[in-house]
Amino acid sequence: MKSFILLLIIFIAGVFYLIKQHKVDLRQEAAVQQEKENLIRSSEPVLPLKPENPALNISIQTHMALRTLARDGDEKNRSAAAELLWRIQDDQAAAVIKRMLQEETDETVKSTLIGILAQDKSKLGLALLSEAMKSYDKGTRLKAVSALGTFSNTEAITALNTGLKDYDNNIRLKSQEAIQSVRNNIEAYRKQQILELKDSKSLFKLNY
Protein backbone atom coordinates (compact mmCIF):
# COMPACT_ATOMS: atom_id res chain seq x y z
CA MET A 1 0.00 0.00 0.00
CA LYS A 2 2.79 2.38 0.95
CA SER A 3 4.59 1.59 -2.30
CA PHE A 4 1.41 2.34 -4.25
CA ILE A 5 0.99 5.71 -2.50
CA LEU A 6 4.65 6.55 -3.11
CA LEU A 7 4.33 5.69 -6.79
CA LEU A 8 1.14 7.76 -7.00
CA ILE A 9 2.88 10.75 -5.42
CA ILE A 10 5.79 10.38 -7.83
CA PHE A 11 3.37 10.12 -10.76
CA ILE A 12 1.42 13.22 -9.70
CA ALA A 13 4.65 15.16 -9.11
CA GLY A 14 5.85 14.14 -12.56
CA VAL A 15 2.61 15.33 -14.16
CA PHE A 16 2.84 18.68 -12.39
CA TYR A 17 6.47 19.02 -13.47
CA LEU A 18 5.61 18.32 -17.11
CA ILE A 19 2.76 20.82 -17.04
CA LYS A 20 4.98 23.45 -15.49
CA GLN A 21 7.78 22.76 -17.95
CA HIS A 22 5.31 22.95 -20.81
CA LYS A 23 4.20 26.40 -19.67
CA VAL A 24 7.81 27.53 -19.34
CA ASP A 25 8.56 26.28 -22.86
CA LEU A 26 5.53 28.10 -24.24
CA ARG A 27 6.56 31.36 -22.58
CA GLN A 28 10.10 31.04 -23.90
CA GLU A 29 8.87 30.27 -27.39
CA ALA A 30 6.46 33.21 -27.29
CA ALA A 31 9.28 35.50 -26.15
CA VAL A 32 11.55 34.30 -28.96
CA GLN A 33 8.80 34.69 -31.54
CA GLN A 34 7.98 38.19 -30.29
CA GLU A 35 11.63 39.17 -30.49
CA LYS A 36 11.81 37.86 -34.04
CA GLU A 37 8.64 39.70 -35.01
CA ASN A 38 9.90 42.97 -33.56
CA LEU A 39 13.16 42.52 -35.42
CA ILE A 40 11.46 41.70 -38.70
CA ARG A 41 9.08 44.65 -38.50
CA SER A 42 12.05 47.01 -38.40
CA SER A 43 14.41 45.08 -40.63
CA GLU A 44 15.48 45.06 -44.25
CA PRO A 45 17.63 42.71 -46.31
CA VAL A 46 21.22 42.63 -45.13
CA LEU A 47 23.61 43.50 -47.92
CA PRO A 48 26.79 41.41 -48.09
CA LEU A 49 29.99 43.43 -48.13
CA LYS A 50 30.98 42.00 -51.51
CA PRO A 51 29.11 40.09 -54.23
CA GLU A 52 28.51 36.51 -53.20
CA ASN A 53 30.15 35.11 -56.33
CA PRO A 54 32.26 31.99 -55.79
CA ALA A 55 35.94 32.88 -55.76
CA LEU A 56 37.78 31.15 -58.61
CA ASN A 57 41.32 29.82 -58.53
CA ILE A 58 42.74 31.95 -61.34
CA SER A 59 46.41 32.70 -61.86
CA ILE A 60 47.86 36.11 -61.04
CA GLN A 61 48.87 36.40 -64.70
CA THR A 62 45.19 36.23 -65.72
CA HIS A 63 44.27 38.87 -63.13
CA MET A 64 47.01 41.17 -64.40
CA ALA A 65 46.02 40.62 -68.03
CA LEU A 66 42.41 41.54 -67.26
CA ARG A 67 43.49 44.67 -65.39
CA THR A 68 45.46 45.71 -68.47
CA LEU A 69 42.52 44.99 -70.78
CA ALA A 70 40.34 47.24 -68.62
CA ARG A 71 42.38 50.10 -70.16
CA ASP A 72 42.27 48.70 -73.70
CA GLY A 73 41.47 50.96 -76.64
CA ASP A 74 38.45 48.83 -77.58
CA GLU A 75 35.37 49.54 -75.46
CA LYS A 76 34.17 45.92 -75.68
CA ASN A 77 37.47 44.67 -74.26
CA ARG A 78 37.30 47.24 -71.44
CA SER A 79 33.75 46.31 -70.58
CA ALA A 80 34.31 42.54 -70.66
CA ALA A 81 37.55 42.80 -68.65
CA ALA A 82 35.92 44.93 -65.94
CA GLU A 83 33.00 42.52 -65.67
CA LEU A 84 35.32 39.52 -65.36
CA LEU A 85 37.41 41.26 -62.71
CA TRP A 86 34.21 41.86 -60.74
CA ARG A 87 32.97 38.31 -61.20
CA ILE A 88 36.22 36.66 -60.11
CA GLN A 89 36.49 39.02 -57.11
CA ASP A 90 39.78 40.54 -58.17
CA ASP A 91 41.34 42.63 -55.39
CA GLN A 92 41.46 45.66 -57.67
CA ALA A 93 38.04 45.22 -59.30
CA ALA A 94 36.36 47.94 -57.26
CA ALA A 95 39.17 50.41 -57.95
CA VAL A 96 39.10 49.60 -61.67
CA ILE A 97 35.33 50.05 -61.91
CA LYS A 98 35.43 53.26 -59.88
CA ARG A 99 38.06 54.68 -62.24
CA MET A 100 36.04 53.66 -65.27
CA LEU A 101 32.86 55.24 -63.91
CA GLN A 102 34.81 58.46 -63.41
CA GLU A 103 36.89 58.48 -66.60
CA GLU A 104 35.21 56.23 -69.18
CA THR A 105 34.04 58.15 -72.26
CA ASP A 106 31.86 55.41 -73.68
CA GLU A 107 28.42 55.55 -72.08
CA THR A 108 27.64 51.96 -73.12
CA VAL A 109 30.55 50.67 -71.06
CA LYS A 110 29.40 52.56 -68.00
CA SER A 111 25.85 51.33 -68.55
CA THR A 112 27.10 47.74 -68.57
CA LEU A 113 29.04 48.26 -65.36
CA ILE A 114 26.02 49.81 -63.64
CA GLY A 115 23.90 46.83 -64.66
CA ILE A 116 26.43 44.44 -63.11
CA LEU A 117 26.53 46.41 -59.86
CA ALA A 118 22.74 46.51 -59.66
CA GLN A 119 22.44 42.79 -60.28
CA ASP A 120 24.91 41.78 -57.56
CA LYS A 121 23.41 43.52 -54.55
CA SER A 122 26.24 44.35 -52.12
CA LYS A 123 27.57 47.23 -50.05
CA LEU A 124 30.54 47.54 -52.38
CA GLY A 125 28.29 47.68 -55.43
CA LEU A 126 26.08 50.28 -53.80
CA ALA A 127 29.13 52.43 -53.00
CA LEU A 128 30.23 52.25 -56.64
CA LEU A 129 26.74 53.20 -57.81
CA SER A 130 27.01 56.22 -55.54
CA GLU A 131 30.14 57.16 -57.48
CA ALA A 132 28.22 56.80 -60.75
CA MET A 133 25.75 59.37 -59.41
CA LYS A 134 28.59 61.90 -59.69
CA SER A 135 29.28 61.20 -63.37
CA TYR A 136 29.59 64.15 -65.74
CA ASP A 137 27.08 62.71 -68.23
CA LYS A 138 23.36 62.71 -67.55
CA GLY A 139 22.74 59.26 -69.04
CA THR A 140 25.06 57.55 -66.57
CA ARG A 141 23.54 59.39 -63.63
CA LEU A 142 20.05 58.36 -64.73
CA LYS A 143 21.08 54.72 -65.04
CA ALA A 144 22.66 54.87 -61.58
CA VAL A 145 19.43 56.31 -60.17
CA SER A 146 17.40 53.49 -61.77
CA ALA A 147 19.84 50.88 -60.45
CA LEU A 148 19.66 52.24 -56.91
CA GLY A 149 15.88 52.11 -57.12
CA THR A 150 16.06 48.30 -57.34
CA PHE A 151 17.62 47.99 -53.87
CA SER A 152 15.68 47.27 -50.69
CA ASN A 153 17.97 49.06 -48.25
CA THR A 154 18.00 52.48 -46.64
CA GLU A 155 21.63 52.90 -47.74
CA ALA A 156 20.29 53.25 -51.30
CA ILE A 157 18.05 56.11 -50.19
CA THR A 158 21.09 57.85 -48.72
CA ALA A 159 22.91 57.44 -52.03
CA LEU A 160 19.92 58.84 -53.91
CA ASN A 161 20.07 62.05 -51.89
CA THR A 162 22.77 63.15 -54.34
CA GLY A 163 20.23 62.95 -57.14
CA LEU A 164 17.80 65.15 -55.24
CA LYS A 165 20.39 67.93 -55.45
CA ASP A 166 21.28 67.40 -59.13
CA TYR A 167 21.11 70.44 -61.39
CA ASP A 168 19.02 68.46 -63.90
CA ASN A 169 15.31 68.47 -63.09
CA ASN A 170 14.71 65.06 -64.68
CA ILE A 171 17.32 63.45 -62.45
CA ARG A 172 15.81 65.08 -59.38
CA LEU A 173 12.41 63.69 -60.39
CA LYS A 174 13.76 60.20 -61.12
CA SER A 175 15.62 60.22 -57.80
CA GLN A 176 12.36 60.87 -55.96
CA GLU A 177 10.71 58.03 -57.85
CA ALA A 178 13.66 55.74 -57.07
CA ILE A 179 13.46 56.58 -53.37
CA GLN A 180 9.79 55.65 -53.37
CA SER A 181 10.68 52.42 -55.18
CA VAL A 182 13.23 51.55 -52.48
CA ARG A 183 10.67 52.27 -49.76
CA ASN A 184 8.16 50.01 -51.52
CA ASN A 185 10.77 47.27 -51.80
CA ILE A 186 11.57 47.50 -48.09
CA GLU A 187 7.90 47.39 -47.15
CA ALA A 188 7.29 44.38 -49.41
CA TYR A 189 10.25 42.62 -47.79
CA ARG A 190 8.89 43.30 -44.30
CA LYS A 191 5.42 42.03 -45.21
CA GLN A 192 6.92 38.87 -46.64
CA GLN A 193 8.97 38.30 -43.51
CA ILE A 194 5.92 38.79 -41.30
CA LEU A 195 3.94 36.29 -43.40
CA GLU A 196 6.76 33.77 -43.06
CA LEU A 197 6.82 34.40 -39.32
CA LYS A 198 3.08 33.76 -39.06
CA ASP A 199 3.49 30.53 -41.02
CA SER A 200 6.28 29.44 -38.68
CA LYS A 201 4.01 30.17 -35.68
CA SER A 202 1.22 28.06 -37.17
CA LEU A 203 3.64 25.24 -37.87
CA PHE A 204 4.96 25.44 -34.30
CA LYS A 205 1.43 25.16 -32.86
CA LEU A 206 0.69 22.15 -35.02
CA ASN A 207 3.94 20.38 -34.15
CA TYR A 208 3.99 21.20 -30.45
ZITACOR-V988403 format. One record per backbone hydrogen bond with DSSP energy under -0.5 kcal/mol. CO is the residue of the C=O (numbers start at 0). NH is the residue of the N-H. If there is no record, write none. Layout:
BEGIN
CO/NH + CO/NH
END
This chain:
BEGIN
0/4 + 1/5 + 2/6 + 3/7 + 4/8 + 5/9 + 6/10 + 7/11 + 8/12 + 9/13 + 10/14 + 11/15 + 12/16 + 13/17 + 14/18 + 15/19 + 16/20 + 17/21 + 18/22 + 19/23 + 20/24 + 21/25 + 22/26 + 23/27 + 24/28 + 25/29 + 26/30 + 27/31 + 28/32 + 29/33 + 30/34 + 31/35 + 32/36 + 33/37 + 34/38 + 35/39 + 36/40 + 37/41 + 38/41 + 39/42 + 44/46 + 47/122 + 48/123 + 50/52 + 55/57 + 58/62 + 59/63 + 60/64 + 61/65 + 62/66 + 63/67 + 64/68 + 65/69 + 67/70 + 68/71 + 72/74 + 73/77 + 74/78 + 75/79 + 76/80 + 77/81 + 78/82 + 79/83 + 80/84 + 81/85 + 82/86 + 83/87 + 84/89 + 85/88 + 89/92 + 91/95 + 92/96 + 93/97 + 94/98 + 95/99 + 96/100 + 97/101 + 98/102 + 99/103 + 104/106 + 105/109 + 106/110 + 107/111 + 108/112 + 109/113 + 110/114 + 111/115 + 112/116 + 113/117 + 114/118 + 115/119 + 118/120 + 120/47 + 121/125 + 122/126 + 123/127 + 124/128 + 125/129 + 126/130 + 127/131 + 128/132 + 130/133 + 131/134 + 136/140 + 137/141 + 138/142 + 139/143 + 140/144 + 141/145 + 142/146 + 143/147 + 144/148 + 146/149 + 147/150 + 151/44 + 152/155 + 152/156 + 153/157 + 154/158 + 155/159 + 156/160 + 157/160 + 158/161 + 159/162 + 159/163 + 160/164 + 161/164 + 162/165 + 167/171 + 168/172 + 169/173 + 170/174 + 171/175 + 172/176 + 173/177 + 174/178 + 175/179 + 176/180 + 177/181 + 178/182 + 179/183 + 180/184 + 181/185 + 182/186 + 183/187 + 184/188 + 185/189 + 186/190 + 187/191 + 188/192 + 189/193 + 190/194 + 191/195 + 192/196 + 193/197 + 194/198 + 195/199 + 196/200 + 197/201 + 198/202 + 199/203 + 200/204 + 201/205 + 202/206 + 203/207
END
